[in-house]
Amino acid sequence: MLALPLYCIIKRPTAPAYVMLVGEAVGIPGAFFSAWFSVWGINANLPMEEIARYFGVMGVISNIGALMFACGFLLFLHDALRKRVSI
C-alpha cells in the first residue's frame, strides 16, 4: 500500500498524497508490531494484561494511521473527480 502515496507524491505532490503517506508510515509499524509481539510476548512469559495493554495501544495507533490514509485517499479522489467533471 505504500506504493500508492509514493506514486501520488512523485506524480503531483499534494496534501492528500502526504496525508496518505503519513497514514501508511503510522500504520505499517503497527502491523509488524502485531506479528512480532504476539510471538515474543508469549515466549517472554509476560502477563496477559501487559500483552493486552500493548496491543490496545498499538491498535489505537494503527487505527489513527488507517483513518489518515482513508482521509487522504478520499481527498485525492475528490480532487481527481472534480477536475475530471470540470473538463
C-alpha positions as CSV (number, residue, x, y, z in Angstrom):
1,M,0.0,0.0,0.0
2,L,3.0,2.3,0.3
3,A,3.3,2.4,-3.5
4,L,0.1,4.5,-3.9
5,P,1.1,7.5,-1.8
6,L,4.6,7.5,-3.2
7,Y,3.3,7.4,-6.8
8,C,1.0,10.3,-6.0
9,I,3.8,12.3,-4.5
10,I,6.1,11.7,-7.4
11,K,3.4,12.5,-10.0
12,R,1.9,15.5,-8.2
13,P,2.8,16.4,-4.6
14,T,-0.4,17.5,-2.9
15,A,-1.7,17.5,0.6
16,P,-3.8,14.3,0.2
17,A,-0.8,12.4,-1.0
18,Y,1.2,13.4,2.0
19,V,-1.7,12.6,4.3
20,M,-1.8,9.1,2.8
21,L,2.0,8.7,3.2
22,V,1.8,9.7,6.9
23,G,-1.1,7.3,7.4
24,E,0.9,4.5,5.9
25,A,4.0,5.4,7.9
26,V,2.0,5.2,11.1
27,G,0.1,2.0,10.1
28,I,2.9,-0.2,8.8
29,P,4.8,-0.4,12.2
30,G,1.6,-1.5,13.8
31,A,1.3,-4.5,11.5
32,F,4.9,-5.5,12.2
33,F,4.5,-5.0,15.9
34,S,1.4,-7.2,16.0
35,A,3.1,-10.0,14.2
36,W,6.3,-9.8,16.2
37,F,5.0,-9.1,19.6
38,S,2.5,-11.9,19.6
39,V,5.3,-14.4,19.4
40,W,7.8,-12.5,21.5
41,G,5.4,-11.6,24.3
42,I,4.2,-15.2,24.8
43,N,7.8,-16.6,24.7
44,A,9.0,-13.9,27.2
45,N,6.3,-15.1,29.7
46,L,4.8,-11.6,30.0
47,P,1.5,-11.3,31.9
48,M,-1.6,-11.4,29.6
49,E,-2.7,-8.0,31.0
50,E,0.5,-6.4,29.8
51,I,0.3,-8.0,26.4
52,A,-3.3,-6.8,26.1
53,R,-2.3,-3.3,27.0
54,Y,0.4,-3.2,24.3
55,F,-2.0,-4.5,21.7
56,G,-4.6,-1.9,22.8
57,V,-2.1,1.0,22.3
58,M,-0.9,-0.3,19.0
59,G,-4.5,-0.8,17.9
60,V,-5.3,2.8,18.5
61,I,-2.1,4.0,16.7
62,S,-2.9,1.7,13.7
63,N,-6.5,3.0,13.6
64,I,-5.3,6.6,13.5
65,G,-3.0,5.7,10.6
66,A,-5.7,3.9,8.8
67,L,-8.1,6.9,9.2
68,M,-5.4,9.3,8.0
69,F,-4.8,7.1,4.9
70,A,-8.5,6.9,4.2
71,C,-9.0,10.7,4.6
72,G,-6.1,11.3,2.2
73,F,-7.4,8.8,-0.3
74,L,-10.9,10.3,-0.3
75,L,-9.5,13.8,-0.7
76,F,-7.4,12.6,-3.6
77,L,-10.4,11.0,-5.2
78,H,-12.5,14.1,-4.6
79,D,-9.8,16.3,-6.3
80,A,-9.4,13.9,-9.2
81,L,-13.2,13.6,-9.9
82,R,-13.8,17.3,-9.5
83,K,-11.1,18.0,-12.1
84,R,-12.5,15.4,-14.5
85,V,-16.0,16.8,-14.2
86,S,-14.9,20.3,-15.0
87,I,-13.1,19.3,-18.2
